[in-house]
Amino acid sequence: AIFVISCPCALVIATPSAMVAAIAAAARLGILIKDVSHLELASKIKAIVFDKTGTLTEGNLIVSKMHPAEGVELAKLLKSAVIAESQSNHPAAKAMIRLAAEADMKWEEPEKCEEVAGRGVIAYQGKNVYRVGRRTWLEELNIDLSGVDDLKDGKSEGKSIVFVAEDDKVLGWIALSDAIRSQAKPMIHDLEAMGISNCNMVTGDNASVAAQVAKEIGITRISSDCLPQEKVDYVEKLKKEGHMVAVVGDGVNDAPALASGHIGIAMGAIGSDIAVNSASIALMNNDLRRIPFFLQLSRKTSTVMTQNLLIGLISILGGLMLSTLGLLTGVNAAVIHTISTLIIILNSARLVRQGEEL
């Protein structure tokens, strides 16, 4: 009886059964968990850092306004921007190309394109060099922007602004707008209800755009005009403060930050390959409600694992005591051993049904 009841089958399957059930529930909702250790780690997350474009917003930018420099035609401004952005996968590039296509505009593909991470793009066509990107980046290149300083209309409406230049001459700026995801505000509310109130937004956009988005979804911690390395620095700062940090993003610029967090969550359906590869968790759809669900699933998985271990220990220790006192036969010990194992399996199976309401 002692030998039979001492068999540790119940303890051996306590953790794996819960993990398998949780992974099955996550997979059903399009949550790809690359390493099961991250499932347990997620239960300790206390701070989350979100990218803005493509994560908290739809990522389907549209050109809402164009402001050419003096003496520059709108068609020239748009065509130069499209030449520079023609080989980029950024949502801003797609918006400009879409507008040019709607206007039946023709352009020649550049001979060479380069992306400057977090700053903009450069394209070479013949003797001409086209640049589209941040104001600060063009100023660093000694391009005079004084002729297009009127940004009030663009910024007051919470729009993203990109400047267009040909060689050393600024051609104007283009304002782009984006819609906030409908699930963003409920997601922040759900996270706060779970006790995760340290929600942060880091973005390469200007402060006015970031402030407007943050106000609408309920985030108070904002960092704007961030380069990729500055996003990493922001995450490292939270880690030094003692927080377990999760980072959520979708683009190339988010990849370093995704890799630097304790857990990286990539918006896999629309995200870039490098972002998905840098993250530990990939969402195969764009529903932000999956994030609080995943964190809640992690917590419930930890709870179930603890319950399973207690059930296994109680059955083994209790059986040993009864066997020592001569109150348990070998057959009864086998029955208790089997029942405790079945209870653990059924307890873990409860996790499979998590998220059925989503």
C-alpha positions as YAML, in Angstrom:
chain: A
units: angstrom
residues:
- id: 1
  name: ALA
  ca: [0.00, 0.00, 0.00]
- id: 2
  name: ILE
  ca: [2.85, 2.38, 0.84]
- id: 3
  name: PHE
  ca: [4.60, 1.70, -2.48]
- id: 4
  name: VAL
  ca: [1.40, 2.19, -4.49]
- id: 5
  name: ILE
  ca: [0.27, 5.39, -2.80]
- id: 6
  name: SER
  ca: [3.79, 6.86, -2.98]
- id: 7
  name: CYS
  ca: [3.77, 6.79, -6.80]
- id: 8
  name: PRO
  ca: [4.05, 10.52, -7.74]
- id: 9
  name: CYS
  ca: [1.87, 10.44, -10.87]
- id: 10
  name: ALA
  ca: [-0.51, 13.07, -9.46]
- id: 11
  name: LEU
  ca: [2.37, 15.44, -8.71]
- id: 12
  name: VAL
  ca: [4.05, 14.80, -12.05]
- id: 13
  name: ILE
  ca: [1.00, 15.82, -14.11]
- id: 14
  name: ALA
  ca: [-0.08, 18.70, -11.84]
- id: 15
  name: THR
  ca: [1.79, 21.39, -13.81]
- id: 16
  name: PRO
  ca: [1.88, 19.95, -17.38]
- id: 17
  name: SER
  ca: [-1.86, 19.25, -17.48]
- id: 18
  name: ALA
  ca: [-2.67, 22.84, -16.51]
- id: 19
  name: MET
  ca: [-0.18, 24.22, -19.03]
- id: 20
  name: VAL
  ca: [-1.55, 22.10, -21.90]
- id: 21
  name: ALA
  ca: [-5.14, 23.14, -21.10]
- id: 22
  name: ALA
  ca: [-4.17, 26.83, -20.94]
- id: 23
  name: ILE
  ca: [-2.25, 26.68, -24.22]
- id: 24
  name: ALA
  ca: [-5.26, 25.03, -25.87]
- id: 25
  name: ALA
  ca: [-7.56, 27.81, -24.63]
- id: 26
  name: ALA
  ca: [-5.12, 30.48, -25.84]
- id: 27
  name: ALA
  ca: [-4.65, 28.83, -29.24]
- id: 28
  name: ARG
  ca: [-8.41, 28.70, -29.79]
- id: 29
  name: LEU
  ca: [-8.50, 32.49, -29.49]
- id: 30
  name: GLY
  ca: [-5.49, 33.07, -31.74]
- id: 31
  name: ILE
  ca: [-2.86, 33.61, -29.03]
- id: 32
  name: LEU
  ca: [0.45, 31.99, -29.97]
- id: 33
  name: ILE
  ca: [2.61, 31.22, -26.92]
- id: 34
  name: LYS
  ca: [6.17, 30.47, -28.03]
- id: 35
  name: ASP
  ca: [7.52, 29.38, -24.64]
- id: 36
  name: VAL
  ca: [5.32, 27.93, -21.89]
- id: 37
  name: SER
  ca: [7.48, 29.61, -19.24]
- id: 38
  name: HIS
  ca: [6.08, 32.96, -20.42]
- id: 39
  name: LEU
  ca: [2.58, 31.75, -19.57]
- id: 40
  name: GLU
  ca: [3.54, 31.47, -15.92]
- id: 41
  name: LEU
  ca: [5.59, 34.68, -16.01]
- id: 42
  name: ALA
  ca: [2.62, 36.67, -17.35]
- id: 43
  name: SER
  ca: [0.76, 36.19, -14.06]
- id: 44
  name: LYS
  ca: [3.31, 38.52, -12.41]
- id: 45
  name: ILE
  ca: [2.99, 41.41, -14.91]
- id: 46
  name: LYS
  ca: [2.39, 44.75, -13.18]
- id: 47
  name: ALA
  ca: [3.15, 47.26, -15.97]
- id: 48
  name: ILE
  ca: [2.32, 47.30, -19.69]
- id: 49
  name: VAL
  ca: [3.87, 49.48, -22.41]
- id: 50
  name: PHE
  ca: [1.80, 50.01, -25.57]
- id: 51
  name: ASP
  ca: [2.85, 51.29, -28.96]
- id: 52
  name: LYS
  ca: [0.24, 53.59, -30.55]
- id: 53
  name: THR
  ca: [0.03, 53.24, -34.32]
- id: 54
  name: GLY
  ca: [-1.27, 49.82, -35.34]
- id: 55
  name: THR
  ca: [-1.68, 48.73, -31.71]
- id: 56
  name: LEU
  ca: [-4.00, 51.14, -29.91]
- id: 57
  name: THR
  ca: [-5.11, 52.60, -33.25]
- id: 58
  name: GLU
  ca: [-6.31, 50.80, -36.36]
- id: 59
  name: GLY
  ca: [-3.12, 51.47, -38.29]
- id: 60
  name: ASN
  ca: [-5.18, 52.36, -41.38]
- id: 61
  name: LEU
  ca: [-3.90, 55.90, -41.81]
- id: 62
  name: ILE
  ca: [-5.52, 58.30, -44.26]
- id: 63
  name: VAL
  ca: [-4.11, 61.53, -45.66]
- id: 64
  name: SER
  ca: [-6.24, 64.25, -44.10]
- id: 65
  name: LYS
  ca: [-4.35, 67.37, -45.18]
- id: 66
  name: MET
  ca: [-1.41, 68.46, -47.33]
- id: 67
  name: HIS
  ca: [0.41, 71.76, -46.88]
- id: 68
  name: PRO
  ca: [2.87, 72.53, -49.70]
- id: 69
  name: ALA
  ca: [5.66, 75.06, -49.34]
- id: 70
  name: GLU
  ca: [5.38, 78.32, -51.26]
- id: 71
  name: GLY
  ca: [5.63, 77.72, -55.01]
- id: 72
  name: VAL
  ca: [5.14, 73.93, -54.70]
- id: 73
  name: GLU
  ca: [2.07, 72.27, -56.20]
- id: 74
  name: LEU
  ca: [0.07, 69.67, -54.25]
- id: 75
  name: ALA
  ca: [0.70, 67.09, -56.98]
- id: 76
  name: LYS
  ca: [4.46, 67.62, -56.69]
- id: 77
  name: LEU
  ca: [4.30, 67.25, -52.90]
- id: 78
  name: LEU
  ca: [2.32, 63.99, -53.05]
- id: 79
  name: LYS
  ca: [4.34, 62.50, -55.91]
- id: 80
  name: SER
  ca: [7.66, 63.15, -54.13]
- id: 81
  name: ALA
  ca: [6.29, 61.58, -50.94]
- id: 82
  name: VAL
  ca: [5.09, 58.50, -52.85]
- id: 83
  name: ILE
  ca: [8.46, 58.06, -54.58]
- id: 84
  name: ALA
  ca: [10.18, 58.02, -51.19]
- id: 85
  name: GLU
  ca: [7.61, 55.74, -49.54]
- id: 86
  name: SER
  ca: [6.91, 53.40, -52.47]
- id: 87
  name: GLN
  ca: [8.86, 50.47, -50.99]
- id: 88
  name: SER
  ca: [7.88, 50.97, -47.34]
- id: 89
  name: ASN
  ca: [5.36, 48.85, -45.41]
- id: 90
  name: HIS
  ca: [4.57, 51.60, -42.90]
- id: 91
  name: PRO
  ca: [0.86, 52.55, -42.61]
- id: 92
  name: ALA
  ca: [1.74, 56.16, -43.52]
- id: 93
  name: ALA
  ca: [3.35, 54.99, -46.76]
- id: 94
  name: LYS
  ca: [0.29, 52.93, -47.64]
- id: 95
  name: ALA
  ca: [-1.97, 55.93, -47.04]
- id: 96
  name: MET
  ca: [0.03, 58.15, -49.40]
- id: 97
  name: ILE
  ca: [0.26, 55.47, -52.09]
- id: 98
  name: ARG
  ca: [-3.48, 54.82, -51.81]
- id: 99
  name: LEU
  ca: [-4.26, 58.53, -52.28]
- id: 100
  name: ALA
  ca: [-1.93, 58.77, -55.28]
- id: 101
  name: ALA
  ca: [-3.56, 55.72, -56.86]
- id: 102
  name: GLU
  ca: [-7.02, 57.22, -56.35]
- id: 103
  name: ALA
  ca: [-5.82, 60.37, -58.12]
- id: 104
  name: ASP
  ca: [-4.52, 58.20, -61.00]
- id: 105
  name: MET
  ca: [-1.03, 59.56, -60.41]
- id: 106
  name: LYS
  ca: [1.94, 57.93, -62.14]
- id: 107
  name: TRP
  ca: [5.44, 57.77, -60.71]
- id: 108
  name: GLU
  ca: [8.70, 55.99, -61.33]
- id: 109
  name: GLU
  ca: [10.05, 53.56, -58.79]
- id: 110
  name: PRO
  ca: [13.22, 54.81, -57.05]
- id: 111
  name: GLU
  ca: [16.53, 53.12, -57.72]
- id: 112
  name: LYS
  ca: [17.25, 52.69, -54.03]
- id: 113
  name: CYS
  ca: [15.32, 53.13, -50.76]
- id: 114
  name: GLU
  ca: [16.52, 53.22, -47.16]
- id: 115
  name: GLU
  ca: [14.58, 53.34, -43.92]
- id: 116
  name: VAL
  ca: [16.08, 55.29, -41.04]
- id: 117
  name: ALA
  ca: [14.56, 53.62, -37.98]
- id: 118
  name: GLY
  ca: [12.15, 55.89, -36.16]
- id: 119
  name: ARG
  ca: [13.00, 58.89, -38.35]
- id: 120
  name: GLY
  ca: [11.88, 58.43, -41.94]
- id: 121
  name: VAL
  ca: [12.79, 57.12, -45.39]
- id: 122
  name: ILE
  ca: [15.25, 58.14, -48.12]
- id: 123
  name: ALA
  ca: [14.84, 57.32, -51.81]
- id: 124
  name: TYR
  ca: [17.29, 57.88, -54.66]
- id: 125
  name: GLN
  ca: [16.02, 58.47, -58.18]
- id: 126
  name: GLY
  ca: [18.57, 59.64, -60.71]
- id: 127
  name: LYS
  ca: [20.31, 62.70, -59.27]
- id: 128
  name: ASN
  ca: [17.45, 63.45, -56.89]
- id: 129
  name: VAL
  ca: [17.20, 62.45, -53.25]
- id: 130
  name: TYR
  ca: [13.75, 62.32, -51.63]
- id: 131
  name: ARG
  ca: [13.18, 62.27, -47.89]
- id: 132
  name: VAL
  ca: [9.99, 61.83, -45.87]
- id: 133
  name: GLY
  ca: [10.00, 61.82, -42.08]
- id: 134
  name: ARG
  ca: [10.20, 63.70, -38.82]
- id: 135
  name: ARG
  ca: [10.74, 67.42, -38.63]
- id: 136
  name: THR
  ca: [13.69, 66.95, -36.26]
- id: 137
  name: TRP
  ca: [15.35, 64.50, -38.65]
- id: 138
  name: LEU
  ca: [15.23, 66.91, -41.58]
- id: 139
  name: GLU
  ca: [16.52, 69.70, -39.36]
- id: 140
  name: GLU
  ca: [19.47, 67.50, -38.40]
- id: 141
  name: LEU
  ca: [20.22, 67.25, -42.13]
- id: 142
  name: ASN
  ca: [20.29, 71.07, -42.33]
- id: 143
  name: ILE
  ca: [17.13, 71.30, -44.46]
- id: 144
  name: ASP
  ca: [15.42, 74.65, -43.95]
- id: 145
  name: LEU
  ca: [11.79, 74.15, -42.84]
- id: 146
  name: SER
  ca: [10.93, 77.77, -42.12]
- id: 147
  name: GLY
  ca: [8.74, 77.99, -45.22]
- id: 148
  name: VAL
  ca: [6.27, 75.40, -43.87]
- id: 149
  name: ASP
  ca: [6.03, 76.29, -40.21]
- id: 150
  name: ASP
  ca: [2.24, 76.56, -40.08]
- id: 151
  name: LEU
  ca: [1.33, 73.32, -38.29]
- id: 152
  name: LYS
  ca: [-1.58, 74.55, -36.16]
- id: 153
  name: ASP
  ca: [-4.26, 72.98, -38.32]
- id: 154
  name: GLY
  ca: [-2.53, 69.63, -38.38]
- id: 155
  name: LYS
  ca: [-1.64, 69.34, -34.73]
- id: 156
  name: SER
  ca: [-4.78, 70.79, -33.19]
- id: 157
  name: GLU
  ca: [-6.81, 67.94, -34.66]
- id: 158
  name: GLY
  ca: [-4.44, 65.28, -33.35]
- id: 159
  name: LYS
  ca: [-2.89, 64.34, -36.67]
- id: 160
  name: SER
  ca: [0.51, 62.87, -37.41]
- id: 161
  name: ILE
  ca: [2.76, 65.15, -39.48]
- id: 162
  name: VAL
  ca: [5.47, 64.03, -41.89]
- id: 163
  name: PHE
  ca: [7.69, 66.42, -43.85]
- id: 164
  name: VAL
  ca: [8.67, 65.91, -47.48]
- id: 165
  name: ALA
  ca: [11.94, 67.15, -48.99]
- id: 166
  name: GLU
  ca: [13.63, 66.86, -52.36]
- id: 167
  name: ASP
  ca: [17.40, 67.23, -52.18]
- id: 168
  name: ASP
  ca: [17.91, 70.14, -49.75]
- id: 169
  name: LYS
  ca: [14.54, 71.78, -50.38]
- id: 170
  name: VAL
  ca: [11.45, 71.21, -48.26]
- id: 171
  name: LEU
  ca: [8.30, 70.64, -50.32]
- id: 172
  name: GLY
  ca: [5.76, 70.74, -47.50]
- id: 173
  name: TRP
  ca: [4.12, 68.47, -44.97]
- id: 174
  name: ILE
  ca: [1.40, 65.83, -45.02]
- id: 175
  name: ALA
  ca: [-1.01, 65.23, -42.14]
- id: 176
  name: LEU
  ca: [-2.35, 61.74, -41.49]
- id: 177
  name: SER
  ca: [-5.12, 60.64, -39.16]
- id: 178
  name: ASP
  ca: [-5.95, 57.27, -37.66]
- id: 179
  name: ALA
  ca: [-8.92, 55.78, -35.81]
- id: 180
  name: ILE
  ca: [-8.61, 54.40, -32.29]
- id: 181
  name: ARG
  ca: [-9.46, 50.71, -31.93]
- id: 182
  name: SER
  ca: [-12.88, 50.16, -30.41]
- id: 183
  name: GLN
  ca: [-11.47, 47.62, -27.94]
- id: 184
  name: ALA
  ca: [-8.72, 49.93, -26.63]
- id: 185
  name: LYS
  ca: [-10.72, 51.72, -23.92]
- id: 186
  name: PRO
  ca: [-12.48, 48.56, -22.61]
- id: 187
  name: MET
  ca: [-9.10, 46.80, -22.57]
- id: 188
  name: ILE
  ca: [-7.55, 49.50, -20.35]
- id: 189
  name: HIS
  ca: [-10.59, 49.28, -18.05]
- id: 190
  name: ASP
  ca: [-10.24, 45.49, -17.81]
- id: 191
  name: LEU
  ca: [-6.52, 45.76, -17.03]
- id: 192
  name: GLU
  ca: [-7.19, 48.27, -14.25]
- id: 193
  name: ALA
  ca: [-9.87, 45.95, -12.84]
- id: 194
  name: MET
  ca: [-7.18, 43.26, -12.66]
- id: 195
  name: GLY
  ca: [-4.95, 45.60, -10.67]
- id: 196
  name: ILE
  ca: [-2.67, 46.55, -13.57]
- id: 197
  name: SER
  ca: [-2.96, 50.33, -13.41]
- id: 198
  name: ASN
  ca: [0.55, 51.06, -14.71]
- id: 199
  name: CYS
  ca: [-0.39, 51.29, -18.40]
- id: 200
  name: ASN
  ca: [1.97, 53.33, -20.58]
- id: 201
  name: MET
  ca: [1.93, 54.53, -24.19]
- id: 202
  name: VAL
  ca: [5.14, 55.20, -26.12]
- id: 203
  name: THR
  ca: [4.97, 56.52, -29.65]
- id: 204
  name: GLY
  ca: [7.03, 58.23, -32.30]
- id: 205
  name: ASP
  ca: [4.17, 60.66, -32.95]
- id: 206
  name: ASN
  ca: [4.09, 64.21, -31.63]
- id: 207
  name: ALA
  ca: [2.81, 65.08, -28.17]
- id: 208
  name: SER
  ca: [-0.58, 66.41, -29.29]
- id: 209
  name: VAL
  ca: [-1.47, 63.20, -31.13]
- id: 210
  name: ALA
  ca: [-0.31, 61.06, -28.21]
- id: 211
  name: ALA
  ca: [-2.25, 63.17, -25.70]
- id: 212
  name: GLN
  ca: [-5.49, 62.94, -27.67]
- id: 213
  name: VAL
  ca: [-5.31, 59.16, -28.04]
- id: 214
  name: ALA
  ca: [-4.33, 58.69, -24.39]
- id: 215
  name: LYS
  ca: [-7.22, 60.87, -23.23]
- id: 216
  name: GLU
  ca: [-9.77, 58.90, -25.25]
- id: 217
  name: ILE
  ca: [-8.69, 55.47, -24.01]
- id: 218
  name: GLY
  ca: [-7.77, 56.43, -20.43]
- id: 219
  name: ILE
  ca: [-3.96, 56.16, -20.33]
- id: 220
  name: THR
  ca: [-2.17, 58.78, -18.23]
- id: 221
  name: ARG
  ca: [1.47, 57.78, -18.73]
- id: 222
  name: ILE
  ca: [2.67, 58.97, -22.14]
- id: 223
  name: SER
  ca: [6.01, 59.29, -23.90]
- id: 224
  name: SER
  ca: [5.92, 60.90, -27.36]
- id: 225
  name: ASP
  ca: [8.45, 61.57, -30.13]
- id: 226
  name: CYS
  ca: [10.25, 58.34, -29.19]
- id: 227
  name: LEU
  ca: [12.91, 56.71, -31.32]
- id: 228
  name: PRO
  ca: [13.25, 52.88, -31.10]
- id: 229
  name: GLN
  ca: [16.11, 53.14, -28.59]
- id: 230
  name: GLU
  ca: [14.12, 55.58, -26.47]
- id: 231
  name: LYS
  ca: [11.30, 53.03, -26.28]
- id: 232
  name: VAL
  ca: [13.82, 50.48, -25.02]
- id: 233
  name: ASP
  ca: [15.10, 53.00, -22.45]
- id: 234
  name: TYR
  ca: [11.53, 53.58, -21.26]
- id: 235
  name: VAL
  ca: [11.01, 49.83, -20.75]
- id: 236
  name: GLU
  ca: [14.36, 49.49, -18.94]
- id: 237
  name: LYS
  ca: [13.39, 52.36, -16.64]
- id: 238
  name: LEU
  ca: [10.20, 50.54, -15.61]
- id: 239
  name: LYS
  ca: [12.17, 47.35, -15.01]
- id: 240
  name: LYS
  ca: [14.64, 49.20, -12.77]
- id: 241
  name: GLU
  ca: [11.67, 50.47, -10.74]
- id: 242
  name: GLY
  ca: [10.88, 46.83, -9.94]
- id: 243
  name: HIS
  ca: [7.99, 46.25, -12.36]
- id: 244
  name: MET
  ca: [7.41, 43.10, -14.37]
- id: 245
  name: VAL
  ca: [6.87, 44.66, -17.80]
- id: 246
  name: ALA
  ca: [4.92, 43.51, -20.84]
- id: 247
  name: VAL
  ca: [5.40, 45.37, -24.14]
- id: 248
  name: VAL
  ca: [2.73, 45.41, -26.88]
- id: 249
  name: GLY
  ca: [3.61, 46.51, -30.42]
- id: 250
  name: ASP
  ca: [3.39, 45.67, -34.09]
- id: 251
  name: GLY
  ca: [6.06, 47.38, -36.18]
- id: 252
  name: VAL
  ca: [9.77, 47.27, -36.94]
- id: 253
  name: ASN
  ca: [10.32, 50.21, -34.60]
- id: 254
  name: ASP
  ca: [8.78, 48.22, -31.74]
- id: 255
  name: ALA
  ca: [10.97, 45.13, -32.13]
- id: 256
  name: PRO
  ca: [13.80, 46.26, -29.77]
- id: 257
  name: ALA
  ca: [11.27, 47.22, -27.08]
- id: 258
  name: LEU
  ca: [9.40, 43.92, -27.50]
- id: 259
  name: ALA
  ca: [12.65, 42.05, -26.95]
- id: 260
  name: SER
  ca: [13.61, 44.14, -23.90]
- id: 261
  name: GLY
  ca: [10.40, 43.56, -21.92]
- id: 262
  name: HIS
  ca: [9.90, 40.56, -19.65]
- id: 263
  name: ILE
  ca: [7.15, 39.59, -22.10]
- id: 264
  name: GLY
  ca: [6.68, 40.94, -25.64]
- id: 265
  name: ILE
  ca: [3.22, 40.74, -27.21]
- id: 266
  name: ALA
  ca: [3.14, 41.28, -30.99]
- id: 267
  name: MET
  ca: [0.04, 42.12, -32.98]
- id: 268
  name: GLY
  ca: [0.73, 39.22, -35.31]
- id: 269
  name: ALA
  ca: [-2.07, 39.61, -37.83]
- id: 270
  name: ILE
  ca: [-0.84, 42.99, -39.09]
- id: 271
  name: GLY
  ca: [2.58, 43.18, -37.48]
- id: 272
  name: SER
  ca: [5.90, 42.96, -39.22]
- id: 273
  name: ASP
  ca: [7.82, 39.66, -39.20]
- id: 274
  name: ILE
  ca: [10.61, 41.15, -37.11]
- id: 275
  name: ALA
  ca: [8.12, 42.28, -34.44]
- id: 276
  name: VAL
  ca: [6.53, 38.82, -34.28]
- id: 277
  name: ASN
  ca: [9.97, 37.17, -34.06]
- id: 278
  name: SER
  ca: [11.10, 39.55, -31.30]
- id: 279
  name: ALA
  ca: [8.03, 38.91, -29.15]
- id: 280
  name: SER
  ca: [7.32, 35.98, -26.85]
- id: 281
  name: ILE
  ca: [3.55, 36.11, -27.49]
- id: 282
  name: ALA
  ca: [1.85, 36.77, -30.86]
- id: 283
  name: LEU
  ca: [-1.79, 37.76, -31.28]
- id: 284
  name: MET
  ca: [-2.98, 36.30, -34.56]
- id: 285
  name: ASN
  ca: [-5.87, 38.79, -34.71]
- id: 286
  name: ASN
  ca: [-6.27, 42.45, -33.84]
- id: 287
  name: ASP
  ca: [-8.67, 42.12, -30.89]
- id: 288
  name: LEU
  ca: [-7.06, 43.91, -27.93]
- id: 289
  name: ARG
  ca: [-9.38, 42.07, -25.52]
- id: 290
  name: ARG
  ca: [-7.03, 39.11, -25.94]
- id: 291
  name: ILE
  ca: [-4.43, 40.90, -23.83]
- id: 292
  name: PRO
  ca: [-6.35, 41.05, -20.51]
- id: 293
  name: PHE
  ca: [-7.71, 37.56, -21.28]
- id: 294
  name: PHE
  ca: [-4.17, 36.21, -21.67]
- id: 295
  name: LEU
  ca: [-3.01, 37.78, -18.41]
- id: 296
  name: GLN
  ca: [-6.12, 36.50, -16.61]
- id: 297
  name: LEU
  ca: [-5.57, 33.04, -18.11]
- id: 298
  name: SER
  ca: [-2.02, 33.09, -16.80]
- id: 299
  name: ARG
  ca: [-3.23, 33.90, -13.29]
- id: 300
  name: LYS
  ca: [-5.86, 31.16, -13.39]
- id: 301
  name: THR
  ca: [-3.28, 28.69, -14.67]
- id: 302
  name: SER
  ca: [-1.00, 29.45, -11.72]
- id: 303
  name: THR
  ca: [-3.96, 28.97, -9.35]
- id: 304
  name: VAL
  ca: [-4.90, 25.63, -10.93]
- id: 305
  name: MET
  ca: [-1.30, 24.40, -10.77]
- id: 306
  name: THR
  ca: [-1.19, 25.22, -7.04]
- id: 307
  name: GLN
  ca: [-4.51, 23.42, -6.51]
- id: 308
  name: ASN
  ca: [-3.26, 20.38, -8.40]
- id: 309
  name: LEU
  ca: [-0.08, 20.20, -6.34]
- id: 310
  name: LEU
  ca: [-2.08, 20.42, -3.10]
- id: 311
  name: ILE
  ca: [-4.45, 17.68, -4.26]
- id: 312
  name: GLY
  ca: [-1.50, 15.45, -5.15]
- id: 313
  name: LEU
  ca: [0.33, 16.09, -1.87]
- id: 314
  name: ILE
  ca: [-2.76, 15.59, 0.29]
- id: 315
  name: SER
  ca: [-3.64, 12.30, -1.41]
- id: 316
  name: ILE
  ca: [-0.08, 10.96, -1.11]
- id: 317
  name: LEU
  ca: [0.58, 12.12, 2.47]
- id: 318
  name: GLY
  ca: [-2.88, 11.07, 3.63]
- id: 319
  name: GLY
  ca: [-2.48, 7.66, 2.00]
- id: 320
  name: LEU
  ca: [0.94, 7.20, 3.58]
- id: 321
  name: MET
  ca: [-0.45, 7.93, 7.03]
- id: 322
  name: LEU
  ca: [-3.34, 5.48, 6.55]
- id: 323
  name: SER
  ca: [-0.99, 2.83, 5.14]
- id: 324
  name: THR
  ca: [1.39, 3.22, 8.07]
- id: 325
  name: LEU
  ca: [-1.51, 2.71, 10.49]
- id: 326
  name: GLY
  ca: [-2.60, -0.39, 8.56]
- id: 327
  name: LEU
  ca: [-5.90, 1.18, 7.51]
- id: 328
  name: LEU
  ca: [-5.22, 1.10, 3.75]
- id: 329
  name: THR
  ca: [-4.86, -1.95, 1.54]
- id: 330
  name: GLY
  ca: [-2.93, -2.08, -1.73]
- id: 331
  name: VAL
  ca: [-6.15, -2.12, -3.78]
- id: 332
  name: ASN
  ca: [-7.58, 0.89, -1.93]
- id: 333
  name: ALA
  ca: [-4.26, 2.71, -2.35]
- id: 334
  name: ALA
  ca: [-4.46, 2.16, -6.12]
- id: 335
  name: VAL
  ca: [-8.04, 3.49, -6.14]
- id: 336
  name: ILE
  ca: [-7.06, 6.64, -4.20]
- id: 337
  name: HIS
  ca: [-4.06, 7.13, -6.48]
- id: 338
  name: THR
  ca: [-6.23, 6.87, -9.61]
- id: 339
  name: ILE
  ca: [-8.97, 9.14, -8.26]
- id: 340
  name: SER
  ca: [-6.50, 11.87, -7.25]
- id: 341
  name: THR
  ca: [-4.95, 11.76, -10.73]
- id: 342
  name: LEU
  ca: [-8.37, 12.02, -12.40]
- id: 343
  name: ILE
  ca: [-9.32, 14.95, -10.15]
- id: 344
  name: ILE
  ca: [-6.16, 16.82, -11.20]
- id: 345
  name: ILE
  ca: [-6.84, 16.18, -14.90]
- id: 346
  name: LEU
  ca: [-10.44, 17.36, -14.60]
- id: 347
  name: ASN
  ca: [-9.39, 20.41, -12.58]
- id: 348
  name: SER
  ca: [-6.89, 21.37, -15.32]
- id: 349
  name: ALA
  ca: [-9.48, 20.75, -18.02]
- id: 350
  name: ARG
  ca: [-11.53, 23.67, -16.67]
- id: 351
  name: LEU
  ca: [-8.97, 25.99, -18.26]
- id: 352
  name: VAL
  ca: [-9.84, 24.76, -21.76]
- id: 353
  name: ARG
  ca: [-13.17, 26.56, -21.60]
- id: 354
  name: GLN
  ca: [-11.67, 29.91, -20.63]
- id: 355
  name: GLY
  ca: [-12.47, 32.70, -23.06]
- id: 356
  name: GLU
  ca: [-15.59, 31.11, -24.57]
- id: 357
  name: GLU
  ca: [-17.38, 34.44, -24.12]
- id: 358
  name: LEU
  ca: [-14.91, 36.28, -26.40]
...
